[in-house]
Amino acid sequence: MFHGDAVVAELTRKDFPGQAAALRLVRATKLLPTTDEAAGVARVYVEHFLAPDDPVGDALHLAVACVHAMDYPLTWNCRHLANENKVRHLQAVNRRLGLMTPVILTPEMLILQEPIG
């Protein structure tokens, strides 16, 4: 599952290799809604310097993943999302908000994970 509104908006901001394929993939996947709760959590993340202040950027991606209790959101963004220092900070903020923190992985990290069982 992807966070629909923010992912589509981000993918259409500027041209990049593979854009059409990425948009087809996202549009063919179940999309998570942006809720008022997620928007509020995103504002808290920006206030706590977890992500830049961008209405459809990293803070909203994180908030939607946490509010919808995603297990493994995937990202190539190692600066603001798949970053151990940011994850520890996110865990502290989420504890105060009563939210679980998902395991944030890059696609490469997911592929390298040992199979369960």
N, C-alpha and C positions, 0 to 999 in steps of 0.2 A: 504494500500500500504506500502511496505517496500522499503528501499534503498537496492537494490539487491546485488551489488558486495560486499559492506562492511558487510552486514548481513551474507551472505553465508560464506565469509572468516572468520568472527568472530565465526560463529557456527561450523566451521570445525577445529578451532585451537587446541582444546583438547577435549577429551571425557567427557561427563557429562550426568547425567540421563535425558532422554527425548530428546536426541540429534536427533535421527532419526525422531521423530515426528515433532520436530521444523523445521528440514530441509525440510520435506515434506510440511509443512504448508507454509514456505517461498517460496518454488519452485512452489507452486500452486497458488500463489498470484501475482497480477500485481506488478512488480518491477520498482522502479524509477531509471533512469540512473544517473550515475556520470558524470556530465558535467565539462568542464573546469572552468566554473564560480563557481561551488560547490567546486572544488578542491582549487581554489584561496581563497574562503571564509573560507574554513577549515584552510588554512595556517594563515589567519588573526586571527581566533579563537585561534590557538595555540600561536601565537605571543602575544595575549592578555590574555593568561593563563586561557582560558575558558575550555580547555581540554588538556590532555597529547598529546605529539607529537607521534602519531601512525597513519601510513598511512591509515588504514582501521578502525580506532577507533572512539571515541566519537566526535571528531571535524568534521569528515566527515559525521557522522550520523546527527549531528546538521545542518551542511551546506546544505546537501541534503534536509532535512526537510524544512529549511528556503527558499532556492532557489526555491523549487517546491511548496512553499506556502501551506504546509500541515497544517491542522487545529489542529490535535491532534496526534502527534507522541507518541507512547507508549514505555516505557522503565522500566526495573527494576533497572536501574542505578541511585541511589539517590545521589551518590557522585558527578558526573559530569553533569548529565542531569536533572533529576527531583529534583532539589535542588533550593530552593527559592533564595539563594544568587547568585548562578550561573545564574539563570533566569534573575534577575535584571541586572547583568553584561552583559548577552547576549542581553537584550533589548537595552542597551546603545550602544553596538557595532553595532547591527543591525540598529539602527536609523542612525548612521553615514554611514552605507553601503546602506541605502535605502531599507532594507529588513524588512518584518513583522516577528514577533516572534510568533511561534505557542504556544499553551497551551500544555506544556509537562507533561504528566501524567504517573503514573504507572497503570498497569491493574487494580489494586485494587481501585485506585482513580476513574477510569472510571466507574467501576461497582457501586461505591457509589454515583455517580452523580445523582441528581434528574432528572427525565425525563422532557424533554422540552414540554410544551403545556398542 
